[in-house]
Amino acid sequence: MVSTNESTVEKARLAELEAAFELFNQTSFQLTQAYETLQNQVEDLQAQLAESNREKIHVGERLEQLLNLLPAGVIVLNAEGVLVDMNPAAQKILGKDALNRHWDVVMRNVFLIKNDAGELITHNQTVYQLSESPLNLAYDGENMTGKILLIQDVTDARDLQRHISRHQRLSSMGEMAASLAHQIRTPLASALLYVSQLSSPQLDGIKREKFIGKTLNSLRHLESLVNDMLQYARGGKAKTQKVSVEGLLKRLKQAIEPKILQTGSDVVFEQKQPGLAVLGDEDGLLTALENLVNNAIEIVQKEAKIYIKAEPCGQHVELSVRDSGPGLKADMNEKVFEPFYTSRAQGTGLGLAVVRAVAEAHDGEVWVKSVEGNGAEFGLRLPLLLTEEKA
């Protein structure tokens, strides 16, 4: 016979076992539910990842198509400046052998020069605009640094701009015709009058010399008007010839000598560095500098003190003319370069407009510094012909 105490103990153990099994079943059920939930979440994440991968592939394919269809060239350079990738447009410009070569070497092989505007010009005068942006990407756990270059053909845009500028000049020529009519008629009538008097037998030597001088002045005025008109109509079109700055200043000194002597003016030439040269049209540049000198003399009128200076400024050379005249008001600094703007009764307003046209035709610019009552300084800033361009 099992005692009562033993029976009670057995019952208690059975109860504990039943409770333990119940707890085990509950825990097992909870773990099963948690596993199913996690499995569902994993499946959802896998689906999202697959969708994300499909979207990335789709975006990548679209970007690749866009790069292939893009008319501009896209170039990828690594941190060492080596060309590591390019789209078909860039390959057409640079050639297949440009891949895995240093960008500087590629530029020297493909392009003739690079101007200050960042434009690359080929041997057949095709003009490309170059722009760049830094590259900093993380790819497969590695950082890729370098540059992305965008190169596009802007030859047609440049030609269109030239045509627009030419059209504007031709349109201005129509306005100028009326302005020049009486400007030309006055000195022409004066010259004819003085010449007609030269044949008079009663004219003595002193008056004859006086009439000859006045005739020459009228003819020089006519010549100046015609030169300005032609130069402005041409837009200062630049030739691709080497122009020595030193030689240009020598020609300028000879050209202005008669007017300097006539007005009792004094001119000081200063060239800080010999051997400077620019690429362009020497006659056009000479006309521009003559206009600056004539403008200074006409402002001061008599015994003008004029300083003409040529000095390098980075990759440019500045040719400037400074006078001792009354200077300009602040609001006139830009207006003086506009066609037909003049404060002189006998001026056409083309002299300084020609200077700006010549400077822009040489990929340069014109500038003025002036303080009212303390003279004015006008100048041209032109790209220097660098050593590598000379070769």
PyMOL commands that set and color helices and strands:
alter all, ss='L'
color gray80, all
select helices_A, chain A and resi 4-69+88-94+96-98+103-110+155-198+205-234+245-263+282-300+330-332+335-337+351-361+387-390
alter helices_A, ss='H'
color red, helices_A
select strands_A, chain A and resi 73-78+83-86+113-114+119-121+127-139+142-153+241-244+266-271+277-280+305-313+316-322+365-370+376-383
alter strands_A, ss='S'
color yellow, strands_A
deselect
rebuild
show_as cartoon
